[in-house]
Amino acid sequence: MSRLYWTRSLASAAVALYVYKIGIPVVKRVIWKDESQLKPGRRDFLSKDYQDDATRAQVHEVKKCDDGSEVNEETKQDYNDVHQCAEPSHFDSMRTDGTTKHRYGVDKVFIKQLLFLLKIMIPSVWSPEAGLLFLHTLTLIARSFLSIYVANVEGRVVQFIVRKDIRNFLLMLLQFIGVALPATFVNSTIRFLESRLTLAFQSRLVMYTYNLYFKNQTYYRVSNLDSRLENADHCLTEDISEFCGSVAHLYSHITKPLLDCTIITWTLAQMTWGIGGSALPGWVISTVVIGLTGQILRFISPNFGKLIAENSALKAYLRYIHSRIIANAEEIAFYQGHEAEHGLLKRAYLAMIRHMHLIHEKRLWYIMIEQFLMKYVWGAAGLIMVSIPLLTASKDLSHASKKHFTRISHMSLIDCIKEITELAGYTARVTTMIRVFRDMSLEKYERPSAISPRSHKAAIDIGLTIINGTPRIEGLVENSPDNTIVLEGVPVVTPNCDVVVPSLTITVSPLMHLLISGPNGCGKSSLFRIISGLWPAYKGHLRRPPPSSLFYIPQRPYMSIGSLRDQVIYPDTKEEMERKGFSDSDLEKMLDLVHLRHLVNRERSWDAIRDWKDVLSGGEKQRMGMARIFYHRPVYALLDECTSAVSIDVESSIYQAAKDIGITLLTITHRPSLWRFHTHVLQFDGEGGWRMEPLDTSTRLTLREEKEKLESQLAGIPQMQERLKELCNVLGEDSVLLGVREEVPVDTSSPSESNLSD
Ligand SMILES: Nc1ncnc2c1ncn2[C@@H]1O[C@H](COP(=O)(O)OP(=O)(O)OP(=O)(O)O)[C@@H](O)[C@H]1O
């Protein structure tokens, strides 16, 4: 009695839990329509921790300008393709800010995206990938036939056991072992071909996206001018690899049950006809059951696509934090910043783990329902299907045939639903990446979260049109036939849409050595970014020489991976250097000009490979940066405080040498010792104003006088403020300049008081 009681109680509890788990999400979905409104606490970590950190993850780094930013016809065509398959609403939902309304389901958008990516992965029917796919399909078909053969043998083995026919039983057993050889070979070939397909797809997609990534400075623009892709490196590596693995796996996973289904259904039909039964009821039952259970699973299935996409983003962020710590280990160690970095890393890791727990929890319930439907509902349907031909047949059915009937209940076609929805997540991430890369080439940026209302107003005031958080690019950019740099009414606007200089009009021609000065953050480096094409000209007219005529040297020069020679000739290769007619002894002379010849003796070989970022001191790195202009000999050298760590005498000799070989200097510096190498000065005032004039002795004197006058005026301000405060207190009045008056007790007996009242 008590056992029965406990069994019933347990069964009722399980049923109640089941109903609750299935029913509550359905009710919530119906009431709120949107999953994002459920469990706010759970979603918080995505929208708060992650988003805050992700915002911090914007890298502000200036890189050398490579080729021009022209958009060719091929790019435009590809762009149209990717945009047709990537509706904005779908991509918008990629963001992890919890505002999404789109389900990463198996819908029309997903199919279009998948077809777009498949076209890249299998470019033609004659490609190696198509060949691999064909071979893979052949082995899958072979496996299905072998499965049927094995089922037949198994059936006959049982038949001979029942008949006690030892001889035939042993013969059948031998056949069973014999078929194991081709069966195992086919199975391992399937796995091998699946891995080969994954790698082949991955290589195609990686090469395709690398081409986009390094076209038109996309690698710079994607992290500096746009906020849609948080960690492009993760998308380029992990997401592509996961996507390709998922596609290749799903192909064999779907093909097997489909083939099984076709072959077994046909075999069953033949058998049923053979014994005089009707195959139609079986087909109807299987179609109805498969269709119904499929729909139920689709309805209750959590949005695995979205969960997977969010998980990828969290993994990408964790990886980003790790790589930052490795890249800045020395600085962090000097600052003793391990606590802060540890906290950051822990938060990123825990956010990812919390999200994985959420996925596993959702999977637990989904798998439970899936197993129930597939094991028991399908099993029951299989038994009904077996019974109908047996009951309606005029002849008896062999045991092997019965086995075929039961096999149909084990087909795992529906098992693929979860995998397909997960694939939808990877597909969306990879397509989004390609779409954003294309947008970068076409200068279509989106950065809605970065713009503040103040910046928005300032941008409107100077006549810019704001779309998706970024101003519309309306400036005209042309190549300059005579190598002059001309800016006519071009504003300096940051990627966050802050207007630094409302309108700049200057002309710089070769041998016009320009000194650029002004307070911090006034837009000096930004001018170089606009001239180099990293930042767009939102308005006005910009004429500039081809990229090969400009060479930018930043304050912290980039040291590449490679030999000592590679550091001097960067970004050229040794072959390009030889083609240009330079030899190692020429490079030695260049190092001599920047006082680095000792490096050749120290390293003993031009081919010495070191971690140059750490091996060279700050000043040596800057001198190496300057050596590059003697190798490349551009028309203009854009020097952005690039000798701040070099001693003044060495710096002067380098500047003189550069001028002697005809390089025009555009120099940002705070050092007066460099003034004498320049003919003109561009002075920013930090308030948006600027002044450009020839830099002769009188200008230098005027500027110095103005500076000294301002210094003496500003020096008096604190004393004047103190005095004003005293007067306010004595008079008992407030001042518009000081705000509310501070009450300072006045000593009426002091001699000064009598002086004041006098
Ligand atoms: N990638 C970026 N995204 C958003 N804002 C930026 C970016 N790079 C620079 N800025 C902003 O643009 C403004 C101008 O920066 P810029 O680098 O031109 O200053 P600068 O005059 O060279 O200053 P400094 O003398 O300190 O080098 C600054 O307010 C800076 O914060």
The ligand as an SDF file (V2000), in Angstrom:
LIG
                    3D

 31 33  0  0  0  0  0  0  0  0999 V2000
   38.8930   56.8890  -31.8280 N   0  0  0  0  0  0  0  0  0  0  0  0
   38.3250   57.9320  -31.2140 C   0  0  0  0  0  0  0  0  0  0  0  0
   37.0300   57.8610  -30.8600 N   0  0  0  0  0  0  0  0  0  0  0  0
   36.4290   58.9030  -30.2380 C   0  0  0  0  0  0  0  0  0  0  0  0
   37.0620   60.0550  -29.9380 N   0  0  0  0  0  0  0  0  0  0  0  0
   38.3530   60.1850  -30.2660 C   0  0  0  0  0  0  0  0  0  0  0  0
   39.0610   59.1280  -30.9180 C   0  0  0  0  0  0  0  0  0  0  0  0
   40.3260   59.5280  -31.1100 N   0  0  0  0  0  0  0  0  0  0  0  0
   40.4160   60.7840  -30.5980 C   0  0  0  0  0  0  0  0  0  0  0  0
   39.2390   61.1730  -30.1010 N   0  0  0  0  0  0  0  0  0  0  0  0
   38.9290   62.4740  -29.4630 C   0  0  0  0  0  0  0  0  0  0  0  0
   39.1420   63.4780  -30.4320 O   0  0  0  0  0  0  0  0  0  0  0  0
   39.6480   64.6420  -29.8220 C   0  0  0  0  0  0  0  0  0  0  0  0
   40.9040   65.0800  -30.5830 C   0  0  0  0  0  0  0  0  0  0  0  0
   41.8620   64.0700  -30.4410 O   0  0  0  0  0  0  0  0  0  0  0  0
   43.3280   64.2100  -31.0390 P   0  0  0  0  0  0  0  0  0  0  0  0
   43.9800   62.8650  -30.9060 O   0  0  0  0  0  0  0  0  0  0  0  0
   43.2470   64.7940  -32.3840 O   0  0  0  0  0  0  0  0  0  0  0  0
   43.9880   65.2330  -30.0440 O   0  0  0  0  0  0  0  0  0  0  0  0
   45.4200   65.9070  -30.1320 P   0  0  0  0  0  0  0  0  0  0  0  0
   45.2230   67.3490  -30.4500 O   0  0  0  0  0  0  0  0  0  0  0  0
   46.3290   65.1510  -31.0270 O   0  0  0  0  0  0  0  0  0  0  0  0
   45.8590   65.7620  -28.6050 O   0  0  0  0  0  0  0  0  0  0  0  0
   47.2820   65.4200  -27.9600 P   0  0  0  0  0  0  0  0  0  0  0  0
   48.1070   66.6420  -28.0050 O   0  0  0  0  0  0  0  0  0  0  0  0
   46.9260   65.0570  -26.5700 O   0  0  0  0  0  0  0  0  0  0  0  0
   47.8470   64.2670  -28.7250 O   0  0  0  0  0  0  0  0  0  0  0  0
   39.9300   64.2900  -28.3810 C   0  0  0  0  0  0  0  0  0  0  0  0
   38.9160   64.8470  -27.5990 O   0  0  0  0  0  0  0  0  0  0  0  0
   39.8720   62.7860  -28.3330 C   0  0  0  0  0  0  0  0  0  0  0  0
   39.3660   62.3590  -27.1120 O   0  0  0  0  0  0  0  0  0  0  0  0
  1  2  1  0
  2  3  1  0
  2  7  2  0
  3  4  2  0
  4  5  1  0
  5  6  2  0
  6  7  1  0
  6 10  1  0
  7  8  1  0
  8  9  2  0
  9 10  1  0
 10 11  1  0
 11 12  1  0
 11 30  1  0
 12 13  1  0
 13 14  1  0
 13 28  1  0
 14 15  1  0
 15 16  1  0
 16 17  2  0
 16 18  1  0
 16 19  1  0
 19 20  1  0
 20 21  2  0
 20 22  1  0
 20 23  1  0
 23 24  1  0
 24 25  2  0
 24 26  1  0
 24 27  1  0
 28 29  1  0
 28 30  1  0
 30 31  1  0
M  END
$$$$
